[in-house]
């Protein structure tokens, strides 16, 4: 695999009902206006042509194992119309999937609707997102939207920032006319979207089906729980004079201990964007201090005062580790480099095997510039990711305004020890229990 940088792309590729369309975003030397883009999308929706043989599930090649895709690419997509169409996909600014199902939050079924929404954005049917693209913009039948981002080119905050800009521009600047259309006029002079042409032989279709079965097995194994926590948010946490991130991370440590009955190495992503081309470093959230705090919380003989003292020590340690990671003084990218070199040199390292397995992998998506006090209807649930370890959890969270936090919890159904919904309930209880220390403390003072 290689990262390709296209300086400027003037088209997108849209997938709808098994067909691929190339859509130019420029006409007469300018970008299309919103109403003109709507017109082009409507033309695709009105096209009732059938997919070509092998076309519908083609993107499954990007969802399965990498070697079969590399071989198929060389054998079937390196010349002729297949190469031209593949180039159109790969050189597009991004990929758009017009999904023919409905997704989104439903008041009558809040739990399952959010879980299904998140799972669909992560993997869909495994053939209706182009997983090698920078991102796939997914638009569901009922107008709900989301992104599936490929991770190697950037980290979640970049995608989150992009999404906030999209939401803010659409809602605050562009808007819609009274009849629901984008504002502006259609332009009949714009050429219609071009259907990409493919000649996919049967042996390639077999490779596609194998890749699809591999991907579906992975997707079906993802146990995803997405939930909105509104018992309190960063407003109350700050009144407790502690870092919101440290509070959440200690809540995750307490929840994980209650869920699994043990401590595990924990990964929290920290940005290193103070440095040119900086990406991430690891904050090891499971520390001696956090473990002492968790054990105190689980000991009914411990006093509230001691629990609070241990909480303060653990939170301070977490903030120190975060500052070190953010400023380039972390340790894990060095360890990972040693791990890669050890693999290259075929050196067996018991130490590196011990320090790398993350059974609890966590990440915060920052809310960067949307003011939820002014525009509460622009609330976004942030993003999530699949489990990193076969026997572990992936947890992503976004701190929304002053009064709420949204969590995404993932694990594998094939692991008998983990359960995303059980862990989600443990997270909510742990957060409330920790905040209860402060409320109890204030009552004692009064």
N, C-alpha and C positions, 0 to 999 in steps of 0.2 A: 504493500500500500504506500501511496505517496500523497502528500498534500498538494493540491493544485490551486494556484492563485490566478484567477481571471481578473484582469484589471477593470474591465467594464463589460457587463453583459446587458444586452438590449432586449432580451426575451426571457420568458418563463416557460416552463412546461407544466401543463395541467393534465391530471389524470381523472377520468370520469367514466364509470361503468366499463372498465377494462380497456379504454382507449387512451392514447397519449396524444396531446395537442401542443403544438408550438404556438405561443402567443407573443407577438411583438409588442413591446411596451412603448415604442416610439413611432410617431407618424409625423411627417412633414418636419423632421428635425427637432421634435419636442416630445416630452413624455405624454402619454395618454392621460386624459383627465379622468376623474373617478367614474363619471357617467359612461365614458367610452370604454373603460375597463369592464364595467358592468355589462355593457353591450356585447363585448367579446365573450365574457363568461356565459351570458344568456345564449349566444350562438352555439356554444359547446353543449349546454343543457338541452337545446332543441335538436341537436344532432342525434338521430336515432340509428346510426350505423352500428354494425356489430364489430366486436374486437377481431383482429386477425388471429390466425392460429398461433397460440403460445403467447400472445400479447398480454392478455388479462392478468396473468400471474407472473409476468416477467420480473417485476421488482423483488420477488422472493429470492432471486439470486443474491441480492444485497443483504438479505436477512439471514441467510444460512451460513455455513462454514465458508471461510475465505478462499481456500484452495480450489474447490469446485468452481467458484465464481471466476477466479483468475484463469483457470483452464478454459472455461466456457467463453470467457471474454476473448481470449487469444484465438480459439477455434472458430467462433461463430460471429464475433462482433468486431473483427479487425479489418474488414473490407466491405465495400459495397454499401447498400442502403442501410444495413444494420449498423455499420460504423457511423454513417451520417446521422442516424436517429439517436444512437448512443451519445454522439458528440453534442447533439442538441440538448439532451438531458443533462449531460455533465457540465456543459458550458452555460446552462441557464442560470439566471441570478439565484433562483431557488425553485423548489418543486411545490406544486399545489395539488392537493387531493380533495376533490369534491365528493365527499362521502354521502352515500345514499341512505344512511340511517340517521336517526335523531339521538343526540346526546345532550347532557347538561344537567344541572341541579334541578330536582323536582321536590317541591315541598312535601308532597304526599309520600315520597320514598327517598328521604335525604341521604341515607347511608348507601344504598345500592346504586343510586343514580350517580353520585360522585365517584364511587369506585369504578363503575363502568366507563364513565367519562375519562378518568385517568388511565385506565387500562387501554382504552381505545387510542388515546394519544400516544401511549408508549409503543404499542405494536400493531394496533388495528387488526386487519385480517392477515398480516404478515406479507401481503403482496400489494397493498394499496398505499404504501409509503416508500419513498426511495431513500433507504437508510444511509446511503453514501453521500447524500447531499448535505450541504451546510445545515439546512433545515428544510423540513416539509411543513408547509402551511396547510392545516387541515380545517376544512369548512364543512360542518355537518348540515344535514338537510334542513334543520330548524334554525340555521344561522349561527349556532354556537361555533366557536373557533378555538384553535390551540396550535401549538407548535410541537413538532418532534425534531429535536436538535441532535446532530452528530457531535460527539464530545471532543474529538481530537483537535479541532481547530480553535476551540474556545471553551470557557467555563460558563456555568449557569448564569452568573450575574450579567454577562454580556447579552445573553438571550433575553433575560428578564428586562434589561434596560431597553432593548429593542421593542419588546412587547408593550412596555409602558408608553413608549413613544407612539406606537401604532394606536393604542387605545386612546391616548390623549388627543392625537391628531384627528382620529375619526370622530370622537365624541365632541371635542371642544372647538375644532376648527371647521371640519368638513360638513358633518351632519347629513340629514336626508330630507327630501321633500315630503309633503303631506301624504303622498300616495306610496311612500316607502322606497322610492328610487333614489339613487345618488343625485345630488343637485347637478344641474347642467343639461346639455343636449347630447343626443346620439349623433354619430357621424357616419353616414352610410359609405363614405369613401375609404374607410379603413378596411384593408383586406381581411377576409375571414381567417380565423385560426387554421393552421395547417395540421392535418392529421399526420403523425409520424408513421412511416412505412417500415414494416418488419418482414423478414423472411426467416422464420424460426423453424428449423427442421425438427423432426420428431425426436432425434437423439438429444437435441438441446432441450426440448420440452420435458424429457425425462429428467434431465439435470435440474430443471426448474422445479419439478414436482418433488424431487428429493430434497432440494434446499427448502422448499415450503414445508415439508413434513418435519424437517429438523427445526425450523423456526417455530412452527405451530406447537411442537412439543415444549419448547422453551417458553413460549407465550402462555400456554395453558397452565404452566407450572407457577406462574407469577400470582401470588396472593397479595392483593393491593387494597389498602384501606386509606381513604382520604377523608379527613374530617376537620370541621371548623370548631375551634375552641374559643368560646367567648365568655368564660367565667371571669377572665380578666386579661389584660394585655400589658404592654410595656409601660403604660401610665402608672399602674399600681406597682409594677416591679421597680420602677425608678423611685417611687415613694419609699420603697423598702431599701433604697440606697444601694442597689446592686446592678450589675450589668444584665440587661435582658438576655443576652446570649449565654452568659454564665448560668443564669437562672434556668433557662431551658435545658442546657446541657446537663446540669445537675439533676434536673427533673428526669431526663433520659437515663441517667445513671441509676437513679432510684427505681424507675420503672423497669429497666432491664434486669436489675437484680431481683426484683419481685417476680418478673416474668420467667427468668431462666434459673434463678437460685444461685447465680455465680457472677463474678466480674469477667469482662472480656476486653481485650484491646479495642480501643475506640478511635475511629478516624473522624476528625472534623476538618473539612476543607477551609483553608484560610487563603485569601488572595495575596499574591506578592506583586501587585501591580504598581508598587512604588518603584519597581525596577523595569527597565526596558525589556519587553517581551516576557515579563514575569507572568507566571501562571498560578500555581498553588503550592502550598506547603501544608503539612499535617499538624493539627493541634491534637495531641494525645489527651483526650478528655478524661480518660480513666486514669486518675492519679492516686497516689497514696492518700492525699487529702480528701479527694472525692469519695474514696472507698471508706474512709473513717466516718465521713458524714453519713453515708448510706447505712453503714452498720449501726450508727447511733440512732438513725430514724427508725430502724427495725427493732431497736431495743426499748421495750416499754419502761425499763428502769432508768433510762437516760432522762435528764431534765431538759425542759424547753431551752433553758439558757445555754446548756452545753451543745445542744443540737444547733442553735443559732450561731454559737461561736465556731463550731466546726463547719457550718455552712459558709460563714464569712471567710474562713481560711481557704476552703476549697474554691470559692468564687474568686478570691484574690489570686490563687495559683493559676486558675484557668485564664484569667485576664493577662497574667504575666506570660504564660505560654503562647497566648494568642498574639501578644505584642512581639514576642521573639520570632514567631513564625512569619508574621507580616513583614518584619524588617530584615528578613534574610538570615536569621539566627536559628532557624529550625534545624532538625537533624534528619528528617525522613527522606528528603530528596537525595541526600548523600547516601543513606542506607539503600535506597532504591537503585541508585547508580551502582553500588557495590553488588547488589543482587543481580542486576543485568550483566555485569562483568563476570560474576561467578557462573552464570548460566553460559555465557559465551566461552569461558575457559573450562567449562565442565568441572568446576570445583564445588564439591558438596560442602555447604556451610550450615551446620546445625543452628548457629546463632541467627543467621538471616532467615532461616525457616521459622524461627520462634518469634521474630519481631514483626513479620509482615502480614500475618493473616488477620484481617479486620472482620470480626463477627458483628460489630456494630459500626456501620458507616453512616455518617451524618453530614448534612450540609444546610446552610441557611441561604435562602434567596433574598437578597436585600430589596426592600421597597425604596426606590431611589428618588423619585420626584413628584409622584402624584399625591396631591393633598386630599386625603380621604375625608377630612372634616368638611372641605368645600364640595367634594364630589364623592359621597359615600357609595353612589351607584357604580363607580368605577373600580369596585373591589375585585381583585384578582386572587385566585387561590394559589398562585405561585406554580411551582413545578416540582416534579418528583423523578425518581429513578428506580430501576430495578435493584434487587438484592445483589450485593457484591460477593457474598459468600453463600455457598449452598446451605449452610446451617446458621445463617445470620440474618440480620435485618438491615434494610436501607431506610433511613429517615431523613426527609427533607422538610423544612418548615419555613414559613414566611411570616414575619411579624407585621401585622396589618394595623396601621394607625396606632391608637392608644389603647384599644380595648379588645383586640382579638389576635389570634395566631392560627394559621392554617397548617395542618400537618399532613404529610404523605408518608405512609409506612408500607414497606414492601418486604416480602419474604418468599420462600418457595413452599408450595403445597406439598412437595415430595419430602420435605423435612418434617418429621413427626414432633420435633421439639418446638418449632416456631408456629406462630399464629398471628397474622398482622392485626386482626381485629381485637384479639386479646391484648396484644401489646399496646394498641391504641387506647384501650380502656385503662391500662396501667399507666400510660403517659398522662392521661387526663387526671387520674386520681393522684398521681405523684405531684403534679403541678399544684393541685389544690391543697394537698397535704403540706407542701413546703410553704406555700403562702399562709397557711394556717398558723405556722410558727410565728409569723410577724403579727398577725391579728391577735393571737393569744398573748404575745409579748406586750402589745399595746394595751390590751385589757388589764394585764397585771400592773402596768405602769399607772394606769388610771386608778 
